[in-house]
Amino acid sequence: MMRSKHMPRTVRLHTEVSGSGPVSVILLHGLFGSASNLMSVARSLESHFTVIRMDLRNHGKSAHSDQMDIPVMAEDVVAAMDQLNIAEAHMLGHSLGGKVAMQVAITKPERVKRLIVADIAPVRYGRGHDAIITGLLGLELRSLKSREQADQLLMKAVPEIAIRQFLLKNLMRDGKDGWAWRMNLAVIAELYDNLRDAPSSDSFSGPTLFIRGETSGYIRDENRAPMMRQFPDMYFETIPKAGHWLHAEYPSIFNSLVTEFLRADQGV
């Protein structure tokens, strides 16, 4: 079917493949992240699965676009699956990647065997990243001397050192002396409201595991009943003391939950 020139088009996603199992697992990172954020999860799965880590559009090494919302990002993932000849796969997404993974499962259920969503609910969120976006946009890259200077300048807007270090992974050399953002910061900032949206409201009947961090506010108790209606074959786990970055804070617990859930499909 021909697309209207006004309809959003998919972009080619950068993918990194490891492992050689008969079943594929696709890993999707969160806002401002990249495929490298989920390396620990990938390594824990490689002995049983083929693991594909993807950079979402406008992130990492994937193509940039002036269009960005949850549906078109899900289309990108399905297009990447087609390019890799993957008819069906398990899918795991953290934060924004979790929304994209849910959207794929809801709109293309035949492509998703089991779904894992890390610390995000299928709801519209508030503007929780405004300070970060303002801080990043405020960095004058043309006069920036070093990554250390960028860290100092960003400190007021983003006081948490771990978050600054994560964000500044996007900073790269641009020529001999200059700096640039690897992510498409301008479009992310402009279309941030689109990324706050919930995925589609239809349901996915396949096995779904939600994992939340105990101290994170992204999945609230009141979200669980509507989540169960949308994902009726839902399992739910909470990692004690963990925040939003649960996969990095408690990797052994997180990876064990993921592996156990996915290997259940193999009858193990």
C-alpha positions as CSV (number, residue, x, y, z in Angstrom):
1,M,0.0,0.0,0.0
2,M,1.4,3.4,-0.9
3,R,1.9,5.9,1.8
4,S,0.8,9.4,1.6
5,K,3.6,11.9,1.5
6,H,2.2,13.3,4.7
7,M,2.4,10.0,6.6
8,P,5.4,9.4,8.8
9,R,8.1,7.1,7.3
10,T,10.2,4.6,9.1
11,V,13.9,5.3,9.5
12,R,16.7,2.7,9.6
13,L,17.6,1.8,13.2
14,H,21.1,0.9,14.3
15,T,21.1,-2.6,15.6
16,E,23.7,-4.7,17.5
17,V,23.3,-8.5,17.5
18,S,24.9,-11.0,19.9
19,G,24.2,-14.6,20.9
20,S,23.0,-17.3,18.6
21,G,19.9,-18.8,20.2
22,P,16.9,-20.0,18.1
23,V,14.6,-17.3,19.5
24,S,15.4,-13.6,19.3
25,V,15.0,-11.0,22.0
26,I,14.8,-7.3,21.1
27,L,16.0,-4.7,23.7
28,L,14.8,-1.1,23.6
29,H,16.4,1.7,25.6
30,G,14.8,4.7,27.2
31,L,14.8,8.5,26.5
32,F,18.3,10.0,25.9
33,G,19.8,6.5,25.9
34,S,21.2,4.0,23.4
35,A,21.7,0.3,22.8
36,S,24.7,0.3,25.2
37,N,22.4,0.9,28.2
38,L,21.1,-2.6,28.0
39,M,24.5,-4.4,27.6
40,S,24.2,-6.2,31.0
41,V,20.8,-7.6,30.1
42,A,22.1,-8.7,26.7
43,R,25.0,-10.5,28.1
44,S,22.8,-12.4,30.5
45,L,20.6,-13.6,27.6
46,E,23.2,-14.4,25.0
47,S,23.7,-18.1,26.0
48,H,20.0,-18.8,25.3
49,F,18.8,-16.3,22.7
50,T,19.9,-14.1,19.8
51,V,19.8,-10.6,21.3
52,I,19.2,-7.5,19.2
53,R,19.8,-4.2,20.8
54,M,18.3,-1.3,18.9
55,D,18.9,2.5,19.0
56,L,15.5,4.2,18.7
57,R,15.2,7.0,16.1
58,N,17.0,10.2,17.0
59,H,19.1,8.3,19.5
60,G,22.5,6.6,19.4
61,K,23.6,5.7,15.9
62,S,20.2,5.5,14.4
63,A,18.9,7.9,11.8
64,H,17.5,11.3,12.7
65,S,14.1,12.4,11.7
66,D,11.9,15.5,12.3
67,Q,9.0,13.1,13.1
68,M,8.8,11.4,16.5
69,D,6.1,9.7,18.4
70,I,5.3,6.3,19.9
71,P,3.5,4.8,16.9
72,V,6.1,5.7,14.3
73,M,8.9,4.5,16.7
74,A,7.1,1.2,16.9
75,E,6.9,1.1,13.1
76,D,10.7,1.6,13.0
77,V,11.2,-1.5,15.2
78,V,8.9,-3.7,13.1
79,A,10.7,-2.5,9.9
80,A,14.1,-3.4,11.6
81,M,12.7,-6.8,12.4
82,D,11.7,-7.2,8.7
83,Q,15.2,-6.2,7.6
84,L,16.7,-8.8,10.0
85,N,14.2,-11.5,8.8
86,I,12.7,-11.8,12.3
87,A,9.1,-12.9,12.1
88,E,8.5,-13.0,15.9
89,A,10.6,-12.1,18.9
90,H,10.5,-11.5,22.6
91,M,10.6,-7.8,23.4
92,L,12.0,-5.9,26.4
93,G,11.8,-2.1,26.7
94,H,12.9,0.2,29.5
95,S,11.0,3.6,30.1
96,L,10.4,5.1,26.6
97,G,11.6,1.8,25.1
98,G,8.9,0.1,27.2
99,K,6.2,2.3,25.6
100,V,7.5,1.5,22.1
101,A,7.6,-2.2,23.0
102,M,4.0,-2.1,24.2
103,Q,3.0,-0.3,21.1
104,V,4.6,-3.0,18.9
105,A,2.8,-5.7,20.9
106,I,-0.6,-4.0,20.8
107,T,-0.5,-3.2,17.0
108,K,1.5,-6.2,15.8
109,P,0.8,-8.9,18.3
110,E,1.9,-11.6,15.9
111,R,5.4,-10.2,16.0
112,V,5.8,-10.4,19.8
113,K,6.1,-13.7,21.7
114,R,6.6,-12.4,25.3
115,L,6.8,-8.7,26.4
116,I,8.8,-7.3,29.3
117,V,8.2,-3.6,30.3
118,A,10.7,-2.1,32.7
119,D,9.5,0.7,35.0
120,I,6.9,2.4,32.8
121,A,3.1,2.2,32.6
122,P,0.8,2.6,29.6
123,V,-0.2,6.1,30.6
124,R,0.5,9.7,29.7
125,Y,3.1,11.2,32.0
126,G,3.8,14.8,33.1
127,R,6.7,16.9,31.9
128,G,9.3,15.3,34.2
129,H,12.2,15.9,31.9
130,D,11.9,19.7,31.4
131,A,14.9,20.6,33.6
132,I,17.1,18.1,31.8
133,I,16.0,19.3,28.4
134,T,16.5,22.9,29.4
135,G,20.0,22.1,30.8
136,L,21.1,20.2,27.7
137,L,19.8,22.9,25.3
138,G,21.6,25.5,27.4
139,L,25.1,24.0,26.9
140,E,26.9,26.1,24.3
141,L,28.7,23.4,22.4
142,R,30.7,25.8,20.2
143,S,32.6,27.1,23.2
144,L,32.8,23.9,25.2
145,K,36.3,22.8,26.0
146,S,35.8,19.4,27.5
147,R,33.4,16.8,28.8
148,E,34.4,17.8,32.3
149,Q,33.3,21.4,31.6
150,A,30.0,20.1,30.3
151,D,29.5,18.2,33.4
152,Q,30.1,21.3,35.6
153,L,27.8,23.4,33.5
154,L,25.0,20.9,33.6
155,M,25.2,20.4,37.4
156,K,22.7,23.1,38.3
157,A,20.0,21.6,36.1
158,V,20.9,18.0,36.8
159,P,22.4,17.6,40.3
160,E,22.5,13.8,40.2
161,I,26.0,12.8,38.9
162,A,24.9,9.4,37.6
163,I,22.2,11.1,35.4
164,R,24.7,13.7,34.1
165,Q,27.1,10.9,33.2
166,F,24.4,9.0,31.4
167,L,23.3,12.1,29.5
168,L,26.8,13.1,28.5
169,K,27.4,9.8,26.8
170,N,25.5,11.5,24.0
171,L,28.3,14.2,23.7
172,M,30.7,13.4,20.9
173,R,33.6,15.2,19.2
174,D,32.6,17.1,16.1
175,G,35.8,17.7,14.1
176,K,39.1,18.5,15.8
177,D,37.9,20.9,18.5
178,G,34.1,21.0,18.5
179,W,31.4,19.0,20.2
180,A,28.0,17.8,19.1
181,W,25.1,15.7,20.4
182,R,24.8,12.2,19.0
183,M,21.1,12.3,19.7
184,N,18.8,14.6,17.9
185,L,18.3,16.9,20.9
186,A,16.4,19.6,19.0
187,V,13.7,17.3,17.8
188,I,13.4,15.4,21.1
189,A,12.9,18.8,22.9
190,E,10.4,20.0,20.3
191,L,8.3,16.8,20.2
192,Y,8.7,15.8,23.9
193,D,4.9,16.0,24.4
194,N,4.5,13.1,21.9
195,L,6.9,11.0,23.9
196,R,4.8,11.5,27.1
197,D,1.8,9.9,25.4
198,A,0.5,6.4,26.3
199,P,0.7,3.7,23.7
200,S,-2.5,2.7,22.0
201,S,-5.4,1.7,24.3
202,D,-6.0,-1.7,22.6
203,S,-4.9,-4.9,24.4
204,F,-2.2,-7.5,24.0
205,S,-3.1,-11.0,25.1
206,G,0.4,-12.4,25.1
207,P,2.4,-13.1,28.3
208,T,3.6,-9.7,29.7
209,L,5.9,-9.0,32.6
210,F,6.1,-5.5,34.2
211,I,9.1,-4.9,36.5
212,R,9.1,-1.8,38.6
213,G,11.6,-0.2,41.0
214,E,10.2,0.1,44.5
215,T,11.3,3.7,44.9
216,S,10.4,4.8,41.4
217,G,7.2,6.6,40.8
218,Y,6.7,5.6,37.2
219,I,4.4,2.6,38.0
220,R,1.9,3.4,40.7
221,D,-0.4,1.0,42.5
222,E,-3.4,2.7,40.9
223,N,-2.0,1.8,37.4
224,R,-2.1,-1.9,38.0
225,A,-5.9,-2.5,37.4
226,P,-6.0,-0.7,34.0
227,M,-2.7,-2.4,33.1
228,M,-4.3,-5.8,33.8
229,R,-7.2,-4.9,31.5
230,Q,-4.9,-4.0,28.7
231,F,-2.4,-6.8,29.3
232,P,-4.6,-9.6,30.7
233,D,-1.8,-12.2,30.8
234,M,0.2,-9.9,33.1
235,Y,2.9,-10.7,35.6
236,F,4.2,-8.1,38.0
237,E,7.5,-7.8,39.9
238,T,8.9,-5.1,42.2
239,I,12.7,-4.9,42.8
240,P,13.1,-3.6,46.4
241,K,15.0,-0.3,46.9
242,A,15.4,0.1,43.1
243,G,14.6,3.3,41.3
244,H,13.9,4.0,37.7
245,W,17.3,2.7,36.6
246,L,16.5,-0.7,38.1
247,H,18.4,-2.7,35.4
248,A,21.6,-0.8,36.2
249,E,21.1,-0.5,40.0
250,Y,20.3,-4.2,40.6
251,P,21.4,-6.0,37.4
252,S,21.6,-9.5,38.9
253,I,18.0,-9.4,40.2
254,F,16.6,-7.7,37.1
255,N,18.5,-10.1,34.7
256,S,17.3,-13.2,36.7
257,L,13.6,-12.0,36.4
258,V,14.0,-11.4,32.7
259,T,15.7,-14.7,32.0
260,E,13.3,-16.8,34.1
261,F,10.3,-15.2,32.3
262,L,11.6,-15.6,28.8
263,R,12.9,-19.1,29.3
264,A,9.5,-20.2,30.5
265,D,8.5,-20.0,26.9
266,Q,11.0,-22.7,26.2
267,G,9.6,-24.9,28.9
268,V,12.7,-24.5,31.1
